[in-house]
Amino acid sequence: MGILANVKLSKKDMLEELQAKLRLLHKKLTQQELLDKCVEFTQQNFDRFVNEHFVDVALTEEKIATIKKNIYHGEINYPGKTHDELLYGG
């Protein structure tokens, strides 16, 4: 057995529902065993997992050109605020 860790789970209700569905199929797993199997499955299907759950925003040459064309090169004058405050808030 590996190292045990406490993990806060925001989708505990979904984990319990999944566990109940498996029990109906006569597959009795603890929540720890179920999470372990989920991690193993994700590891084995890593590329598919990333492609389905994380959007990779690719910039085309056309989008890059549009961004460069719209860059403002002038001075920003705003009394009482630094450039960082204007850009990042504050």
QUITA-V456344 format. One line per field, one symbol per residue. phi: phi as a letter, one per 30 degrees, with the letter a starting at -180 (. if undefined). burial: 1 if it has 24 or more other ideal C-beta (glycine too) atoms within 12 Angstrom, else 0. A space follows every 10 residues. Layout:
phi = ???
burial = ???
//
This chain:
phi = .dddbdbdcd cedddddddd ddddciccbd dddddedddd ddddcedded ddcbdcdccd dddddddddc ddcddccbei bdeddddcjk
burial = 0000000000 0000000010 0000000000 1001100100 0000000000 0000000000 0000000000 0000000000 0000000000
//
